[in-house]
């Protein structure tokens, strides 16, 4: 009986440890999005308030309005209207909003934007 209780205790400890490790690995993952670039305000997605923003449309058709001020964001901002493929590193959680056109889009802060060649 004691052997069974010990084995069950060990199994529980291992199960909880594996769950905690998987959770830590998930947090360490850097989230990115890749899509075709555009101008969120020019295309009627977001309302022009203070500045124009980069918009990426991913393969699934989800529209992402990027908010950032890093040097890489500023460089990507210059070519946003060229329909280039870009990859953005998320710096926060996306917020789903309804655009000026009545369709949903996701607004997210980004730390880095890379323009694909």
C-alpha positions, 0 to 999 in steps of 0.5 A: 500500500505504501508503495502505491501511495509513493508511486501516485505521489511521484506521478502527481509531482511529475505531472505538475512539473511538466505542466509548469515547464510547458507553461514557462516555455510558452511564455518564452515564445516570441509571438510574431505576425507576418502579412502584406503591408498597407496603411490602416487609415488610408484603407479605411480600417482605423480612424486617423487620429494622430498618426498613420499606422502600418497594417498587415493582412495575414494569410487568414485575412486577419487585419493587424494594425501595428502601433510602434515607435522603434527604428525598425517600425519607422523604416517599415512605415516608410514603405507600408504602402508598397504591399511588402511582406513584413514580420512584426514582433508583438510587444503586447496582447492584441485588442480586437476592434471594429474598423471604420468599414464595420469589419473587425481588426486587431490592434497591437503594440510591436517592438520590431518590424522586418521588411521581407526582401 
